[in-house]
Amino acid sequence: MILKNDVFHFKEEPIVSPKMFTVNTLGPKGTSSEYAAKHFISHSTTTLGTHTKLSLYDTFETCIEHTLSNALQYTLVPHAYEGIKHFYMRPDLQLLQIFRCDTPMYGLAVRPDFPFQEQMLHHLKIVSHPAPVNLIQYFIHQNAEFELVNSTSTAAQKVRDGEFDFALTNEVARATYGLTFIRTFKSIPMSWSIFGKGEM
């Protein structure tokens, strides 16, 4: 406060913008990774602050590249992802946190107008992310042919677009792409790692 010409003038303090944190994980919208990242963000305001955004990329490796090349960025990876072992070994990354977040319900999905018949379960060709493919064996007790893609959400997208008839996907992706479950399996108990830039 400054007295000038018998009038008090309040000195304006500079406004400090809150830091924006970014959590990177696998897309597109509807993946179990996106679901877990939203859970992490909603429960981490004391750690990251209230200004946090979510960015989705086609691969976890791309997520890591963004984390390493930008300040205040992190990558969320499920422990079911086989390539996570490489992230633990990198000296330019550090493991910041491990937490549990079960996935949405998984199931076998088709387009709503697809003429599904029970005998089709004996000769399935399914588009899926690699991680949950054993669900088919455990719950349908049939061998199946798989077309592997980079996410459960991409699998649902390809069925919606007519490229395949069956997708092994989760409830969020099923709803996002307007599919119908013909079988539901389970929510998968899952743990996740948060990686940040390491000290070189």
Phi and psi in degrees as a GROMACS rama.xvg file:
@    title "Ramachandran Plot"
@    xaxis  label "Phi"
@    yaxis  label "Psi"
@TYPE xy
-124.999  134.247  ILE-2
-92.5081  117.998  LEU-3
-139.819  120.921  LYS-4
54.5111  44.9785  ASN-5
61.5914  17.3277  ASP-6
-123.65  132.004  VAL-7
-80.0509  129.566  PHE-8
-116.148  128.359  HIS-9
-86.7264  126.543  PHE-10
-72.9035  126.362  LYS-11
-77.4543  126.638  GLU-12
-83.5992  140.295  GLU-13
-62.2942  138.93  PRO-14
-82.0226  123.143  ILE-15
-95.8322  117.898  VAL-16
-70.7165  136.197  SER-17
-65.4756  148.278  PRO-18
-70.3  140.06  LYS-19
-101.138  117.617  MET-20
-96.3783  148.038  PHE-21
-125.884  132.384  THR-22
-108.449  119.692  VAL-23
-99.2703  139.966  ASN-24
-159.23  -175.277  THR-25
-76.4489  133.886  LEU-26
-113.522  -169.911  GLY-27
-78.2949  -170.404  PRO-28
-53.5084  139.048  LYS-29
106.402  -4.78125  GLY-30
-72.18  157.539  THR-31
-64.6665  -29.6511  SER-32
-66.4046  -41.3493  SER-33
-61.5121  -43.0223  GLU-34
-58.0384  -46.2368  TYR-35
-68.4567  -36.8014  ALA-36
-64.8745  -39.7825  ALA-37
-64.0876  -39.4125  LYS-38
-61.7166  -45.7382  HIS-39
-61.4166  -46.2441  PHE-40
-62.5027  -42.8644  ILE-41
-67.555  -22.3638  SER-42
-106.027  9.44098  HIS-43
-124.564  24.0098  SER-44
-64.2364  -28.58  THR-45
-75.101  -23.9747  THR-46
-88.286  -47.7731  THR-47
-100.387  -14.3792  LEU-48
90.7175  177.149  GLY-49
-87.3962  -10.1789  THR-50
-103.033  86.7457  HIS-51
-133.123  135.92  THR-52
-122.794  163.067  LYS-53
-114.805  131.393  LEU-54
-122.353  135.476  SER-55
-111.896  137.092  LEU-56
-133.974  166.914  TYR-57
-72.5839  -25.9949  ASP-58
-139.735  157.481  THR-59
-68.2632  -29.8873  PHE-60
-63.6763  -39.01  GLU-61
-65.8859  -38.5701  THR-62
-57.8684  -44.7321  CYS-63
-62.9059  -41.0817  ILE-64
-57.7183  -43.0769  GLU-65
-67.8881  -37.9236  HIS-66
-62.757  -39.2669  THR-67
-77.1425  -25.9714  LEU-68
-99.5785  -1.99461  SER-69
-134.685  147.121  ASN-70
-74.1629  150.184  ALA-71
59.1301  38.5011  LEU-72
-122.102  145.709  GLN-73
-133.94  158.872  TYR-74
-124.357  131.495  THR-75
-103.6  128.174  LEU-76
-134.487  132.939  VAL-77
-76.6169  149.853  PRO-78
-72.8905  -10.7201  HIS-79
-76.4502  -13.1891  ALA-80
-78.0833  117.932  TYR-81
-59.0856  -36.8052  GLU-82
-73.2555  -3.05432  GLY-83
-62.4198  -25.5499  ILE-84
-59.7252  -31.2223  LYS-85
-70.9461  -32.4483  HIS-86
-68.0628  -35.0927  PHE-87
-65.2918  -28.3447  TYR-88
-84.2828  -18.8013  MET-89
-73.689  128.414  ARG-90
-73.0057  -15.305  PRO-91
-90.5099  3.33985  ASP-92
-119.236  152.559  LEU-93
-132.076  142.688  GLN-94
-80.8848  120.429  LEU-95
-98.9721  -34.2025  LEU-96
-162.264  149.45  GLN-97
-124.512  135.573  ILE-98
-147.38  164.643  PHE-99
-104.86  135.018  ARG-100
-150.031  111.513  CYS-101
-68.4093  146.667  ASP-102
-72.8902  167.58  THR-103
-64.0944  169.328  PRO-104
-57.9636  135.799  MET-105
-102.136  151.507  TYR-106
-165.211  179.306  GLY-107
-100.846  120.689  LEU-108
-119.813  149.792  ALA-109
-134.826  169.848  VAL-110
-67.9497  149.02  ARG-111
-59.3847  -28.6404  PRO-112
-95.5461  7.3048  ASP-113
-73.885  130.331  PHE-114
-80.5907  71.0483  PRO-115
-68.6559  138.106  PHE-116
-132.167  147.796  GLN-117
-56.5694  -35.669  GLU-118
-65.9731  -17.1347  GLN-119
-64.271  -23.0569  MET-120
-65.541  -16.6432  LEU-121
-84.1322  -13.1872  HIS-122
-140.28  66.5564  HIS-123
-91.5044  138.37  LEU-124
-120.375  116.183  LYS-125
-120.818  136.839  ILE-126
-95.5217  132.077  VAL-127
-159.95  157.071  SER-128
-69.6118  149.899  HIS-129
-61.0663  -34.5932  PRO-130
-60.3261  -43.4473  ALA-131
-95.4618  11.9715  PRO-132
-61.3191  -28.5196  VAL-133
-66.7374  -13.9847  ASN-134
-59.2213  -33.9045  LEU-135
-63.7478  -45.5667  ILE-136
-64.7324  -41.4284  GLN-137
-72.3131  -34.6752  TYR-138
-104.592  -30.0989  PHE-139
-102.974  -18.5693  ILE-140
60.4804  38.7104  HIS-141
-133.842  148.622  GLN-142
-77.3343  151.671  ASN-143
-143.927  158.961  ALA-144
-95.5338  133.894  GLU-145
-117.722  137.796  PHE-146
-104.694  116.068  GLU-147
-92.3752  135.442  LEU-148
-129.095  177.92  VAL-149
-84.3536  -7.8267  ASN-150
-160.314  157.959  SER-151
-65.7678  -28.937  THR-152
-70.0014  -40.8995  SER-153
-61.7524  -37.3368  THR-154
-59.9532  -47.0655  ALA-155
-62.6112  -39.34  ALA-156
-61.3223  -40.8758  GLN-157
-69.6292  -32.4887  LYS-158
-71.1002  -42.8979  VAL-159
-56.4685  -38.9595  ARG-160
-81.9045  -0.409787  ASP-161
84.7414  8.61909  GLY-162
-75.2162  -29.7103  GLU-163
-140.203  163.193  PHE-164
-98.9421  -25.8077  ASP-165
-126.687  133.088  PHE-166
-124.985  134.244  ALA-167
-89.7286  110.197  LEU-168
-148.521  178.982  THR-169
-104.207  171.062  ASN-170
-62.3229  -37.5529  GLU-171
-66.5897  -45.9841  VAL-172
-66.8355  -37.908  ALA-173
-56.7435  -47.7442  ARG-174
-68.9409  -39.1871  ALA-175
-60.0237  -39.5695  THR-176
-104.787  12.6695  TYR-177
67.4816  35.2218  GLY-178
-95.0621  174.909  LEU-179
-125.625  131.987  THR-180
-76.9784  129.216  PHE-181
-97.7602  -19.0632  ILE-182
-145.164  138.031  ARG-183
-111.755  144.819  THR-184
-111.297  -80.0108  PHE-185
-166.556  161.124  LYS-186
-81.5204  133.468  SER-187
-92.8743  120.498  ILE-188
-62.1306  125.4  PRO-189
-142.008  142.775  MET-190
-111.756  156.621  SER-191
-138.023  149.694  TRP-192
-112.86  142.603  SER-193
-108.618  121.518  ILE-194
-108.602  143.386  PHE-195
-130.842  179.012  GLY-196
-68.2277  132.145  LYS-197
-91.0154  173.871  GLY-198
-94.859  119.902  GLU-199
